């Protein structure tokens, strides 16, 4: 069997295993899906509770629920949420588009800016200006995301009135959406940037001491030419792994932004589903995340092999 | 690189444009009252979503309403009367009411609503146990009951009335999802429930013939972060704050006062924080132990730290003065010496000298205090108080779902929780829904199975006169004072800030400012 064939089987088995865990983990958590279904002060009789449990399929033995779960997966049915009163696929689609709109630009901008600025910071690490820049980025990197989001919201939205305080939109026009998303994207970009920056900086510092860098200089190359023609390619490998991870968790990773900016996206959806033990939504969301993580890892594998000849497929 | 960025920018613009057409926002016109709330609508299901159901009391007004002084009066019903045996309730439907699509509101709509919801909505399933038949008689709806239910009119102040001609076509009520206009018969109707924007829009009902509102539209802005909601108030992006069964955080009040732009309304809260006691376990089942516990809590300190002093120390009778037929019982008092004396007299001693008391049966008093994370600070105080009495307590912090599971299986010793105004009033009133072991629900403790208490609950349910109700209400408060099934930590206040640009606010003990009377009265100053 070829190397790529083995790899494909490995990914397939990983998906089967993770899908099974997606079923098991929510059910292993303590708590009852009925707890948050009706509201804090709704009083019920035991009969009503039994009726609800049966309607949600929670009265079935676990193995029957497991079989039904797999049957639904094979028929591309993510189930129905009794908490949100809609099919899970429709809920996820409606929330995912907004979270992707928030997270993808942040991830791309954070990756581009973080990588380039980090590379330059690593190359000229003794430069006073770079030291100041690194200090600033380190500060962002170390600040709790929730706090930084609130700080930006306070300064730019509340004090200066440049951006709205909440939501994905109010009127729904393209300009209105862009206006609402601008600040959350800036904050998320800063976080993504700071992480990529620190890793790239460290990676370049490590690479620039290697013999091939000295050889490039001996050949007559100067400054940034050595950095971007030789060192950059080697130093970027950890960033690719990081991006693959980021891409996988793009849907749930925006939670703190969604809470601060009151955005009903995927992060809030998963968080609420966890608190209310909304099994179908949890399963559906984890399923989508699983597919994204596995795809991102596959993509990272392919990219690695393109960039680094040492890890070619065959 | 430059062309890459160019493509990225163009693609992003395209995505915004596509989403812009997909996200049909709304803009209210005229005089718009904007209310900020942390109660988030998660699904545009009128029957299924808890908070949308409450918000819809304005568009689909219930049969009855609560007045500012806590009395139950007609809303969609003009009047109500109950037969001497308590088995027949007659509600006369108000004349001239029309749905927002021009159809008349009829008694058939009301009969349909409750026949339909009893089958479809778990929140209304209680009707199957109580109501045997609903009849239409001329302009009235008659509820024939299987057993007397003195709280029926109160119950009917919480269920929205639905138009039969719309909902009879809906097979499954909770699954009806509608982000657009919802046909209602109140002074305002929901014109859009925008989950993406986090706004519920109300516009005037064009067919409303009652008192004309002085505003053109209402917007409910939902916030998932309380700090940001406070900023939105300060900035004037919302005009008032409202939270179901809750209050504006006392710690944030001063900041609003400092702006000079806000009136802060303070009303007694019928719901409050309590120390729940698992009466099914020892030593909590021992009344002497509970007596000592009640003396061991520093109520003033809790009131100061948890509510910044907005409220008062409670009485042993549990029920707050803002409820009907309140009886003055002995106030709770912090007296640790008295607590230790009671414990010693009851046989609780530290026989092995390890600093922890043992029960008369010789078991160390090591307690589990079950809480949700919002009670962490109060729980730490409680652990200190228990330590002062010679007991140890371990705080077990869990999320809401786990709390529900552990509470239902009585897997705790003590718990910090709260009552809500509705929870205090429903069932046999005066907090009975929290204690009667025959009931269940998300927030209830169901710890009391004392036949004396259960009989009292049944008597209240069957009461047909105000005199009887008053007598039973007093008996119930005496029961609480004597048996301490739970300890009220303080009677708090509902703090509602609103912008001084608006006047005419009216609030009631059940829903605060979120009531139809208020929205007919409130106006721009």
Interface residues (C-beta under 8 A of the other chain):
Chain A: X29 X30 X31 X32 X33 X34 X35 X36 X37 X38 X39 X40 X41 X42 X43 X44 X45 X46 X48 X49 X51 X52 X82 X83 X84 X85 X86 X94 X97 X98 X101 X105 X108 X150 X153 X154 X157 X158 X161 X165 X166 X167 X168 X169 X170 X171 X172 X173 X174 X175 X176 X177 X178 X258 X259 X260 X261 X262 X263 X264 X268 X272 X275 X276 X277
Chain B: X8 X12 X13 X15 X16 X17 X19 X20 X22 X23 X24 X25 X26 X27 X40 X42 X43 X45 X48 X49 X50 X122 X123 X125 X126 X129 X174 X175 X177 X195 X196 X197 X198 X199 X221 X222 X223 X224 X225 X227 X228 X231 X232 X234 X235 X237 X245 X398 X399 X400 X401 X402 X403 X404 X405 X406 X408 X420 X422 X423 X426 X427 X433 X439 X440 X441 X442 X443 X444
